[in-house]
């Protein structure tokens, strides 16, 4: 049996408690020699449709206990794994939350929303097609979040129906592919798939091959940013053109 060193980096992830796809995505993409550790977040009602109010409430919920728990592994980086919880508040809130997490954990801190912007910027894209499983108000807030960083959304596509907290994670990679294609536009330089519970990582390479454009997803962008911050080398399990920028 071959053994990994497990000494390259420890990755801590704060994940909403109904999310079923962030953990497997992180395990799919993790670099050899790294370990990934998860702490689940509450702060929202599982039976409500995850609209702007619910996600904004998650963003301001008390995570001090969760930070103490994840800090127990002495992580090198802590990821805040909900995109909409901070993009509903705007870039200033997102940056402040990342700073709070860093101060509490002593680790590099990255948010899903901040990583999404960083990934788009790494590609040099200023016009994007945007898609998500969110309700309309969150999509408008997401486009405003991107616009604050100089990124114009030239087309926005949503799933076309209300999805509950589990419904987002139950979308198949084929449905995510179709959603991405709906977001394409002749002026779009990249396609953005926002939501840590959407199975977008599995669809990235098919979308890029079909549309001929790079794709940035919440989970992929977090992995890209943490690898860049920690100086981790590229490996074979990383999907998409984004990782060419490491």
N, C-alpha and C positions, 0 to 999 in steps of 0.2 A: 504494500500500500504506500502511495506517495502522500506526503504530508506538506501542507502549506505552512509558511512561517507564521502567518497571522500577526505579523508585526508591522506591516506596511502602513495601515491606518485603521482606526475605529470610527465608524460612521454611525452617528445617532440620528434617528428619524422620529419626529413627532407626527403621528398619523391619525386622522379622524377615525373614531371608533367604528363607523360603518364601512369604512373604505376597505375593499378587498383586493385591490390591484396595485397599490403603491409598494407593498412589501414584496410581492413576486417580481415586480419590475426592477426593484433595487437589487434583488438577488440575481436576476438575469444579467444585469449590467455591471455588477461589482467587479472591481479589479482583483486578480489573484493576490493573495496575501492580505487582503482587507477583510474586515468583519463588519456586519451591519446589525444594529441593535434598535429595537422599536419600542416606543412608548405611545399608547393610544390616548387620544384627546376626547373628552366629552364636550359639554358646553352647547349642545343643540338637541332638538327633539327629533328622534328618528322617524316619527310618524308624520312630521310636517314636510311639505314640499320644500326643497332647499332653495328658497328665494333669497333675494338680496338681504332682507331683514335677518333671516336666520344665519346666513353666512357672515354678515357684519357682526352679529352677536357672538359667533364663534371667535372672530378675530379679537374681540375685546374681553373674552373670557379669561379667568385667572388660570394661568398655566404654571404657576410657581411650583406646585406639587410635581407636575410632569417634568419640569426642568430638574428638580432634585433627583427624580428617579433616573432620568437619562444620564445625568451627570455621574451617576454611580459607576458607569463603565469608563469614565475618563475619556470621552470621545475627542477625536481630533477635529471633527466637524459636526454640527447639529443642523439638520434640515427641518424647516417648518413646512410640513407636507400638505398644505391646503392652499390652492391658488386663490380661490374666490374669497376666502376669509380675510385677506388683506387687500386684494384689488378693489373690493367694495369700499374701502376706506381711502385709497389713494397712495401714491408713492411715499409721501412723508410718513404716514403711519407704518407702511411696510418697512421703511428704513429704520424707524424707531424700534419696531418690534425686533428686527434682526440685531440691533445694538443691545437691546435688553437680554436677548437670548445669549449673546456673546458674553456679556458681563456676568450673567448668572452661571454659565457653563464653563467659561474659560476657553471655549472652542471657537473655531471659525463658524460663523452663522450664515446660513443661506435660506431664503424663503423661496417658495415655488414661484410666486409672482415676480419677484426680483430676478430669479434665474431665467424665467421666460424672456424678460426684456434683455438680459445679458446674452442669452443665446441668439436672439434676433440681431442684436448689435454685433456679435462676433461674426455673423454671416455678412455684415455690411448691408442688411436689408433696411429700407425705410418705408416700403409699402408692402403690406401683407394681406393675405386672406386669413380670416379668423373664424374658427369654429369651436363649438363647445356643446355640452349637454345642458347648459344653464338655461334659465328663464331669461326673457328679454331684457329686464332691468339690469341683471348682472352682466349681460353682454355689452350693454351700453356703458356700464361702469368700466368694464375691461377695455373697451376701445378708448375711453378717456384715460385710463392708466397708461396704455401704450402711447397715446398722443402726447402725454406729459414728457415722454422720453424721445419725442420726435419721430414716432412710428405711426404712419397713417394706415388705417384699415380700409382697404378698397372694396372689400366684400366681407360680409358677416353671414354665417350660416348657423342655424341651430337645428336641433333634432326634430322640431315641429310638434312636440307634444310634451306635456309635463311629466317629468321623471322624478320619482321619489329618491330618497337617499340610497336605496339599493339599486334602483333602476339605472342610475348612471354607470355603476360598475358592471351591470349585466349587458350593456351594449357589446356586441361582438366586434372583433377586429374588422369584419366585413362591413358592418354598419359604420364604424369609425372611418374606414376607407371611403365610403359613400359620402359621409359628412364632409370629409376633407375635399373631395372633388367638388362638392357644392360651393365650397368657399373659394375655389380658384377664380382668378380674374386675370385678363391679359397683363395688367399692370402689377400684379402681385409678384414680388420677388421671392417670397417664401410663404409657406402655409403654417399657420399656428394652430395647435390643438391644445386647448386649455382645460385642464382638470386632472388631478392626480389619481382619480378613480376611474378614468376612461382608459380602455385598452389600446391606447394610441401607440405605445412603444412597439407592439407587435405588428402594427400596420405601417410603420415609418418607411421601410424599404420598398414596399409595394407602392405606396403613394408617390415616393420620389421617382421610382421607375416609370410610373404612369404619367405623372404631370411634368417630369423633368425639372422639378424645383425642390430646393431643400425644405425639410419639415422640422419644426421645433415643437416639442411637446413638453408639458410640465415636468414629467419625471425624467425624461431624457435631458432636459436643460439643467435640472438639479445635479444629475450625475456629471454632466459636462463641466459645470461650474466648480463642483467639489474636486474633480480631478485636476482642473486647472489651478485651483487654489493650493492643493496639496502637492502638485507636481507629479501626479501619478501618470505612468506611461499608457499609451493606447494599447488596447488588446482586442481580440477578435469578436467579443460579444457586444460591441457597441454599435447601435443602429443609426445610420444616417450620416449625411454629409457634415453635420455640425461637428462631429468628432475629428474631421479633417483639420479643424482650427485649433486643436490642442497643441 
